Amino acid sequence: MYQAETRGVRVTVTPEYQSDKSDPDENRWFWAYTVEIANLGEETVRLRSRHWRIVDARGQIQEVTGPGVVGEQPVLAPGESFEYTSGCPLATSSGFMVGHYRMETGSGEFFDAAIPAFSLDLPQAPRTLN
């Protein structure tokens, strides 16, 4: 589990290797990751967009941006949380992801909530950031 907090928005990520969706003979390894976004602050926030940086073991970088997450732009009142699961294929057997969510407060102020860097490692590999 990996965690970061920005302005009362706590982002927790739990990655999991998906052997049933991977094909090492075809240079395809797949991870699912579950994200919980919790509003620990005192103001309501809305997740407007996401920005991911995905890096494989060869240093190849893929940038992913877009509105919301899994088709939603959740609104979180103080004390509320939102959880979703998504996935990431890699052409190598390890890598890492990092990023941020663009959040908007009820007063229209924007800020970036950090998504912690998290490692994508095979279950038998040591858990370290690449």
Helices and strands as residue ranges (DSSP letters): E 2-6, E 9-17, G 19-21, G 24-26, E 29-39, E 45-56, E 61-67, E 75-76, E 81-90, E 95-105, E 110-120
